[in-house]
Amino acid sequence: MDDGKSRDGIQVIARAAAVLRALKDSQTGLSLGQIAERVGLPRSTVQRIVAALVEERLLMTARKGVRLGPELQSLAEAARHSTVDLCRPYLIELAHKTRETVDLSMPRGGRMVFLDQVQGIHRLRAVSSVGEVFPLTTTANGRAYLALLGDETAADLTLGESGDWPDLHDRLVKVRDAGFAEDLDDHTEGISAVGIAFRDLAGDVYAISVPIPSSRFAEMRTPVVAALLTLKSELAQLFEG
């Protein structure tokens, strides 16, 4: 293939990927003008890319413009199973190091959904069910997820859940600086937690959290935070290269 045509083809793929990423965190869809603004491309160019993606069912029309389509959902499900499988050994190792329960979750429908869990060995331990859903603003995994997003997106996602955006924003700034999030009896009385968030190869966000009975949280906080930050670096190498 001619080098010029090859570069043009790569550019088209890169632009299509940028459009898909722009829509990733939008639940209700975006207009062509909004997409063009986010990706820094002319509206006419975005219109051509969107039309092609709609034809392939990677995008679909929505009330506010377009949103991610059904074909992406099937691709995401395949990638999700792969990510859960890849994370499983890390969850086991973290549970072994900390002796605490370790959870893997991801955002779905404005909540955090638990995908996998390795239970701790303490007689008194925090356990939840795979498939259970938790809010974003009062949990360590939810806060870690929100901290990875831009402020505008995080505010939109939590509009109905949190009435005090300035307070939540200050908390998310601290999470970004520290690299981890905490929940100190905020969601469930008697249970505290520490959590981190990361993106997989597909760009989807996952969170790993360690819930701990509050009676021993002060004792366990430092080693658990250290183990989670080490794991975060390992996952960055795994998924980002």
ABEGO torsion letter per residue (X at the ends): XBAAAAAAAAAAAAAAAAAAAAAAABAAEBBAAAAAAAAGBBAAAAAAAAAAAAAAGABBBBAAEBBBBAAAAAAAAAAAAAAAAAAAAAAAAAAAAAGBBBBBBBBBGGBBBBABBBBBABABBBBBBBGBBBBAAABAAAAAAAAABBAAAAAAAAAAABABAAAAAAAAAAAAAAGBBBBBGAABBGBBBBBBBBBBAAGBBBBBBBBBBAAAAAAAAAAAAAAAAAAAAAAAAAAAX
